[in-house]
């Protein structure tokens, strides 16, 4: 698939439970202040390593602030060869309001 799909938090949560990888493209400070539990921070510096080590068949969910920036990032990742790419509609803000118990704090690894 060279396209991505937009999905609501409920569908993202179901995919997470099945092993989907979640990447967060917000700035490092926002990520540290709160992110989807288990998500990985991605920026221009970490992107090449992420792609080099990725399982391209594992579903990938891209999150940003409100679900706008994640769409272009998801399209880029889909074109890099990921087979299943999703953009989280409503972004971290909507996720946080629906799943406050699924939010972690701390610096990116």
C-alpha positions as CSV (number, residue, x, y, z in Angstrom):
1,X,0.0,0.0,0.0
2,X,1.5,3.3,-1.0
3,X,-1.3,5.2,0.7
4,X,-2.2,5.7,4.3
5,X,-5.6,5.7,6.1
6,X,-6.9,8.1,8.7
7,X,-8.2,6.3,11.8
8,X,-9.9,7.4,15.0
9,X,-8.4,6.7,18.4
10,X,-10.7,3.7,19.0
11,X,-9.3,2.0,15.9
12,X,-5.7,3.0,16.8
13,X,-6.2,1.5,20.2
14,X,-7.4,-1.8,18.7
15,X,-4.4,-1.8,16.3
16,X,-2.0,-1.1,19.3
17,X,-3.4,-4.1,21.1
18,X,-2.5,-6.2,18.0
19,X,1.1,-5.0,18.0
20,X,1.0,-1.9,15.8
21,X,3.9,0.6,16.2
22,X,3.0,4.1,17.2
23,X,5.3,7.0,16.2
24,X,4.9,10.5,17.5
25,X,6.2,13.4,15.3
26,X,5.6,16.3,17.7
27,X,8.5,18.3,19.1
28,X,10.7,16.6,21.8
29,X,9.3,18.8,24.6
30,X,5.7,18.0,23.8
31,X,6.6,14.3,23.6
32,X,8.2,14.5,27.0
33,X,5.2,16.2,28.5
34,X,2.9,13.4,27.4
35,X,2.7,10.8,24.6
36,X,0.8,7.6,23.8
37,X,2.2,4.8,26.0
38,X,4.8,2.8,24.1
39,X,5.1,5.3,21.2
40,X,8.4,6.3,19.7
41,X,9.5,9.8,19.0
42,X,10.4,10.4,15.4
43,X,12.1,13.5,14.0
44,X,14.4,14.2,11.0
45,X,17.4,12.9,13.0
46,X,15.9,9.6,14.1
47,X,13.9,8.8,10.9
48,X,16.7,7.1,8.9
49,X,17.5,4.7,11.8
50,X,13.9,4.0,12.3
51,X,13.4,3.1,8.7
52,X,16.5,1.0,8.6
53,X,15.4,-1.0,11.6
54,X,11.7,-1.2,10.9
55,X,9.5,-4.2,10.1
56,X,7.7,-2.9,7.0
57,X,4.9,-5.4,7.5
58,X,4.0,-4.2,11.0
59,X,1.1,-1.7,11.1
60,X,2.4,1.8,11.8
61,X,0.3,4.6,13.4
62,X,1.6,8.2,13.1
63,X,0.5,10.7,15.7
64,X,1.0,14.5,15.9
65,X,-0.9,17.3,17.8
66,X,-4.3,17.3,16.1
67,X,-4.0,14.9,13.1
68,X,-2.8,17.2,10.4
69,X,1.0,16.9,10.2
70,X,0.7,13.2,10.7
71,X,-1.0,12.9,7.4
72,X,2.0,14.1,5.4
73,X,4.4,12.0,7.6
74,X,2.1,8.9,7.1
75,X,2.2,9.5,3.3
76,X,6.0,9.7,3.4
77,X,6.3,6.5,5.4
78,X,3.9,4.7,3.1
79,X,6.1,5.7,0.2
80,X,9.1,4.4,2.0
81,X,7.6,0.9,1.8
82,X,5.6,0.4,5.0
83,X,2.6,-1.8,4.1
84,X,0.1,-0.5,6.6
85,X,0.3,3.1,7.6
86,X,-2.3,5.1,9.6
87,X,-2.6,8.7,10.6
88,X,-4.3,9.3,14.0
89,X,-7.3,11.5,13.5
90,X,-7.5,14.2,16.2
91,X,-3.8,13.5,17.1
92,X,-2.5,13.2,20.6
93,X,-5.0,15.8,21.9
94,X,-8.0,13.6,21.1
95,X,-6.1,10.5,22.2
96,X,-5.3,12.1,25.6
97,X,-9.0,13.1,26.1
98,X,-10.2,9.5,25.3
99,X,-7.4,7.4,26.8
100,X,-5.9,9.4,29.6
101,X,-4.7,6.1,31.2
102,X,-2.7,5.3,28.0
103,X,-0.5,8.4,28.2
104,X,3.2,8.3,29.4
105,X,5.6,11.1,30.2
106,X,9.3,11.3,29.8
107,X,12.0,12.0,27.2
108,X,12.3,10.1,24.0
109,X,14.6,7.1,24.1
